Amino acid sequence: MQADPITHEADWQTLTDRAHAPLAQRWLYGAAAQAVGREARRVLVMDGDRPVAVAQSVCRKLGGVSVGLVTQGPLFIAPCDPRRALKTLRRALPRLTVMTPSSHLRRLSLSAATPTLVLDLTHDEDHLRAGLNGKWRNALKNAEKARLKVAQITATQAALTPLLHSEKQRQSQGHYRALPPEFTLALLHVAPHAFRLFEASDAQMLFLRHGNSATYQMGNAGPEGRAVNAHNLILWEAMMRLKAEGVERLDLGTFDAVKAPDLARFKMRTGGAQVVWAPAQLL
C-alpha cells in the first residue's frame, strides 16, 4: 500500500462521498482549521490501483513537534486490510498522530469511545416516520397541529450570534463537549454555502451540508418553542429538505446520556444508527 496527498477539493469530495464522510473528514473542516492557524493534510491510501482509505489530519505544532489528529477517521472506502492501511497512513502523517476510526479494530486501552447517531435519509418519508420513537413522533404531531412554520434563514454571523452564545454557555456549564462556537464562524467564513439554519417559534437548529451528507451542528429553544415541541418539527423538516437536496446521511452528532440526558433522548428517539469512534491500536 502507498499513501498519496490529495490537493484538489473536487477529488476529495468524490472520495469522501464514497464513505458518506462525517464533517471532520470533509474539505471545509480542514479549510476552517487552516483559517484558525492549523495545518490540514489529506491523504489517500492506494492498494495497487485501488483507492481503499482516506484520512484528513489536522496538525499543530507543540514545542516544535508536529502533532496530528484524524477525527472520525480514517475512512475505509473499499475492502482492505485496515491495519495495513493504518500503518501506511502512519508513515505519511506526523509521527504523533492519533486516529479515531469506526471499525472492528482493537481500541487503545483507557481510550474513550465517542458515539454518534446517524440517520439514513435514503429511505422514503413513510419509512423514516415509522422509524421514529412513539413519543418523538407524538411530539412531532403536536407541533404540526400547532401549525408552526419552519423558515430557512440566511446564516449570517448576526443571525448565528444568539445560537452561538447559547451554545457557548451550555458547553461552559459542562453539559457536553463539542466544537467551540468560534470554529463555527471559521466554517461560515470558508463555506457559507454549507449552512442550513432553520427557525420555528423561538427555536433554531443549524445544520451543515457537506457533499452527500450533512451534520446537525447546534440548536436552541426558548420557552415557547419547548412548549410546542418546535425542535421535533424543525428536525423533521430539515430531514425532508436535506433529503430533497440529495443528502443521504444526516449525522446528529455525539450524545451523552449522563451529562445531557434530554438531548441524548431527543437524538436517540429519531431511529438513527449508533456509530462509535475511538483511537485504534495498530499492533
C-alpha positions as CSV (number, residue, x, y, z in Angstrom):
1,M,0.0,0.0,0.0
2,Q,1.1,3.6,-0.6
3,A,-0.3,7.0,0.6
4,D,-0.7,9.9,-1.7
5,P,-1.6,13.5,-0.8
6,I,-4.9,14.9,-2.2
7,T,-4.7,18.7,-3.0
8,H,-7.9,19.3,-5.0
9,E,-11.3,19.8,-3.3
10,A,-13.3,18.1,-6.1
11,D,-11.2,14.9,-5.8
12,W,-11.5,14.9,-2.0
13,Q,-15.3,15.3,-2.2
14,T,-15.6,12.4,-4.6
15,L,-13.5,10.2,-2.4
16,T,-15.3,11.2,0.9
17,D,-18.7,10.9,-0.7
18,R,-18.0,7.2,-1.2
19,A,-17.8,6.8,2.6
20,H,-20.6,9.4,3.5
21,A,-17.9,11.1,5.4
22,P,-18.6,13.0,8.6
23,L,-17.9,16.7,8.9
24,A,-14.4,16.2,10.4
25,Q,-13.2,14.4,7.3
26,R,-14.6,16.9,4.8
27,W,-12.7,19.6,2.9
28,L,-14.5,22.5,4.6
29,Y,-13.5,21.3,8.1
30,G,-9.8,21.3,7.1
31,A,-10.2,24.7,5.4
32,A,-11.7,26.1,8.6
33,A,-8.8,24.6,10.6
34,Q,-6.4,26.3,8.3
35,A,-8.3,29.6,8.8
36,V,-7.6,29.4,12.6
37,G,-3.9,28.6,12.2
38,R,-3.8,24.8,11.9
39,E,-2.4,22.6,9.0
40,A,-4.7,20.2,7.2
41,R,-3.2,17.1,5.5
42,R,-5.4,15.0,3.2
43,V,-4.1,11.5,2.3
44,L,-5.4,8.7,0.1
45,V,-4.3,5.1,0.6
46,M,-3.9,3.0,-2.5
47,D,-3.7,-0.7,-2.6
48,G,-2.2,-1.3,-6.0
49,D,-4.5,0.7,-8.3
50,R,-7.5,0.7,-5.8
51,P,-8.2,3.6,-3.5
52,V,-9.1,2.0,-0.2
53,A,-8.9,4.6,2.6
54,V,-8.8,8.4,3.1
55,A,-7.8,10.5,6.1
56,Q,-7.7,14.2,6.9
57,S,-5.4,15.1,9.7
58,V,-5.5,18.5,11.4
59,C,-2.0,19.3,12.7
60,R,-0.5,21.8,15.1
61,K,3.0,22.5,16.5
62,L,3.6,21.7,20.2
63,G,7.1,22.5,21.4
64,G,8.4,22.4,17.8
65,V,6.8,19.0,17.2
66,S,4.0,18.4,14.7
67,V,1.0,16.7,16.3
68,G,-1.9,15.4,14.2
69,L,-5.5,14.3,14.9
70,V,-7.6,12.3,12.4
71,T,-11.0,12.9,13.9
72,Q,-13.6,10.3,12.9
73,G,-11.2,8.7,10.5
74,P,-9.6,7.3,8.6
75,L,-12.5,6.2,6.4
76,F,-12.3,2.9,4.5
77,I,-13.8,3.2,1.0
78,A,-13.1,-0.3,-0.3
79,P,-12.4,-3.7,1.2
80,C,-8.8,-3.9,2.5
81,D,-6.6,-4.9,5.5
82,P,-7.4,-2.0,7.8
83,R,-4.2,-2.5,9.9
84,R,-2.0,-2.2,6.8
85,A,-3.9,0.9,5.8
86,L,-3.4,2.5,9.2
87,K,0.3,1.7,9.1
88,T,0.6,3.2,5.7
89,L,-1.2,6.4,6.9
90,R,1.1,6.5,10.0
91,R,4.1,6.7,7.7
92,A,2.5,9.5,5.7
93,L,1.4,11.7,8.6
94,P,3.3,13.2,11.6
95,R,4.6,10.6,13.9
96,L,2.5,11.8,16.7
97,T,-0.9,11.4,15.1
98,V,-4.0,10.0,16.8
99,M,-6.5,8.3,14.5
100,T,-10.1,7.5,15.6
101,P,-11.7,5.2,13.0
102,S,-15.0,3.5,13.3
103,S,-14.3,-0.2,12.8
104,H,-13.7,-3.6,14.4
105,L,-10.1,-2.5,15.1
106,R,-9.0,-3.1,18.7
107,R,-9.2,0.2,20.7
108,L,-6.3,1.6,22.7
109,S,-6.7,0.8,26.4
110,L,-8.1,3.6,28.5
111,S,-9.3,5.4,25.4
112,A,-12.7,7.0,25.4
113,A,-15.1,6.0,22.7
114,T,-17.2,8.7,21.1
115,P,-20.7,7.6,19.9
116,T,-22.7,9.5,17.3
117,L,-26.1,8.9,15.8
118,V,-26.6,8.8,12.0
119,L,-29.9,8.9,10.1
120,D,-30.1,7.2,6.7
121,L,-32.1,9.6,4.5
122,T,-32.2,7.2,1.5
123,H,-35.4,5.7,2.9
124,D,-38.7,7.2,1.9
125,E,-40.7,9.6,4.1
126,D,-43.1,6.9,5.4
127,H,-40.2,4.6,6.4
128,L,-38.4,7.5,8.2
129,R,-41.5,8.5,10.1
130,A,-42.2,4.9,11.1
131,G,-38.7,4.7,12.5
132,L,-39.3,7.4,15.0
133,N,-39.9,6.5,18.6
134,G,-43.6,6.8,19.5
135,K,-43.0,9.6,22.0
136,W,-40.9,11.5,19.5
137,R,-43.5,11.0,16.7
138,N,-46.3,12.2,19.0
139,A,-44.3,15.3,19.8
140,L,-43.9,15.9,16.1
141,K,-47.7,15.5,15.6
142,N,-48.4,18.0,18.3
143,A,-46.0,20.5,16.7
144,E,-47.7,20.0,13.3
145,K,-51.1,20.5,14.9
146,A,-49.9,23.8,16.4
147,R,-49.4,25.0,12.7
148,L,-45.9,26.0,13.3
149,K,-44.0,27.3,10.2
150,V,-40.4,26.3,9.7
151,A,-38.4,29.0,7.9
152,Q,-34.9,28.7,6.5
153,I,-32.8,31.8,7.3
154,T,-29.6,33.0,5.7
155,A,-26.8,32.1,8.1
156,T,-25.0,35.4,8.6
157,Q,-22.8,36.0,11.6
158,A,-25.5,38.2,13.0
159,A,-28.2,35.6,12.6
160,L,-26.0,33.0,14.3
161,T,-24.9,35.1,17.2
162,P,-27.8,34.2,19.6
163,L,-27.4,30.5,18.8
164,L,-23.6,30.7,19.3
165,H,-24.0,32.4,22.6
166,S,-26.4,29.8,24.0
167,E,-24.1,27.0,22.7
168,K,-21.0,28.5,24.4
169,Q,-23.0,28.8,27.7
170,R,-24.0,25.1,27.6
171,Q,-20.5,24.0,26.9
172,S,-19.1,26.1,29.6
173,Q,-21.6,24.6,32.1
174,G,-20.2,21.2,31.2
175,H,-23.3,19.7,29.6
176,Y,-21.2,18.3,26.7
177,R,-18.1,18.7,24.7
178,A,-18.3,19.9,21.1
179,L,-16.6,22.1,18.6
180,P,-16.2,25.7,20.0
181,P,-18.7,28.2,18.6
182,E,-15.7,30.2,17.3
183,F,-14.9,27.3,14.9
184,T,-18.4,27.5,13.5
185,L,-17.6,31.1,12.5
186,A,-14.5,29.8,10.8
187,L,-16.6,27.3,8.9
188,L,-19.0,30.1,7.9
189,H,-16.1,32.1,6.6
190,V,-14.8,29.3,4.4
191,A,-18.1,27.6,3.3
192,P,-21.2,29.8,3.8
193,H,-23.0,27.8,1.2
194,A,-22.9,24.7,3.5
195,F,-25.0,26.3,6.2
196,R,-28.7,25.5,6.7
197,L,-30.3,27.5,9.5
198,F,-33.9,26.7,10.4
199,E,-36.3,28.5,12.7
200,A,-39.8,28.0,14.2
201,S,-41.3,30.0,17.0
202,D,-38.3,30.9,19.3
203,A,-36.3,27.8,18.3
204,Q,-33.5,27.4,15.9
205,M,-31.4,24.5,14.6
206,L,-28.2,24.7,12.5
207,F,-27.1,22.1,10.0
208,L,-24.1,21.9,7.7
209,R,-24.2,20.2,4.3
210,H,-21.1,18.5,3.0
211,G,-21.3,16.5,-0.2
212,N,-23.9,13.7,0.1
213,S,-24.0,14.1,3.9
214,A,-25.0,16.7,6.5
215,T,-24.4,17.3,10.2
216,Y,-26.5,18.8,12.9
217,Q,-24.3,21.5,14.5
218,M,-26.3,23.1,17.3
219,G,-29.7,24.3,18.4
220,N,-31.6,26.3,20.9
221,A,-35.2,26.8,22.0
222,G,-36.9,29.3,24.2
223,P,-39.9,28.6,26.4
224,E,-42.5,28.9,23.5
225,G,-40.5,26.6,21.3
226,R,-40.1,24.0,24.0
227,A,-43.8,24.1,24.9
228,V,-44.8,23.3,21.3
229,N,-42.0,20.8,20.5
230,A,-40.5,23.1,17.9
231,H,-37.3,21.2,17.7
232,N,-39.1,18.0,16.7
233,L,-40.7,19.8,13.8
234,I,-37.5,21.6,12.7
235,L,-35.5,18.4,12.7
236,W,-38.2,16.6,10.7
237,E,-38.5,19.4,8.2
238,A,-34.7,19.6,7.9
239,M,-34.6,15.9,7.2
240,M,-37.1,16.3,4.4
241,R,-35.4,19.3,2.9
242,L,-31.9,17.9,3.1
243,K,-33.2,14.7,1.6
244,A,-34.7,16.7,-1.3
245,E,-31.3,18.2,-1.9
246,G,-29.7,14.8,-2.3
247,V,-28.3,14.3,1.2
248,E,-28.2,10.6,2.1
249,R,-26.8,10.7,5.6
250,L,-27.6,13.1,8.5
251,D,-25.2,13.0,11.4
252,L,-26.9,14.1,14.6
253,G,-23.6,14.3,16.4
254,T,-22.5,13.0,19.8
255,F,-24.7,12.3,22.7
256,D,-24.1,11.9,26.5
257,A,-27.0,10.3,28.5
258,V,-25.3,11.3,31.7
259,K,-24.3,15.0,31.2
260,A,-27.1,15.9,28.7
261,P,-29.9,13.3,29.1
262,D,-32.6,15.3,27.4
263,L,-30.6,15.9,24.3
264,A,-29.5,12.3,24.2
265,R,-33.1,11.1,24.4
266,F,-34.1,13.6,21.7
267,K,-31.4,12.2,19.3
268,M,-31.8,8.5,20.2
269,R,-35.5,8.6,19.6
270,T,-35.1,9.6,15.9
271,G,-34.3,6.0,15.0
272,G,-30.7,6.8,14.0
273,A,-27.9,4.2,14.0
274,Q,-25.1,4.5,16.5
275,V,-21.6,4.8,15.2
276,V,-18.7,4.6,17.6
277,W,-15.3,6.3,17.0
278,A,-12.2,5.5,19.1
279,P,-8.4,5.6,18.9
280,A,-7.3,2.3,17.3
281,Q,-4.5,0.0,18.4
282,L,-2.2,-0.9,15.5
283,L,-0.5,-3.9,16.9
